[in-house]
Amino acid sequence: MIINGNVQAVAGAYSVSSSGSVRRSADVQAIQKKDEVLLSNEGQSFSSMLQKLQSMDDVRSNKVQELSAKVANGSYQVPNENIAASLLGVRF
């Protein structure tokens, strides 16, 4: 910006533009609404299921005890098809 000794005119231009921007920002503040989030029924259902899952224990101790007893007494049998499917699932 080049100022040719007319500092008062430049200062006046800035004061006019700043008072106009104050007016505009006041208008914008009057128009602004608060943000809100609306979740679909599926989203709400997912959220409640997720909270239930997070509150559950990581280990089902009754299942672990049952399987440990079967392994200990030799009655735990896994079908060969299940073993093969697990191995293929891991590789592919």
Secondary structure as GFF3:
##gff-version 3
##sequence-region A 1 92
A	DSSP	alpha_helix	7	31	.	.	.	ID=ss1
A	DSSP	alpha_helix	41	55	.	.	.	ID=ss2
A	DSSP	alpha_helix	61	73	.	.	.	ID=ss3
A	DSSP	alpha_helix	80	91	.	.	.	ID=ss4
###
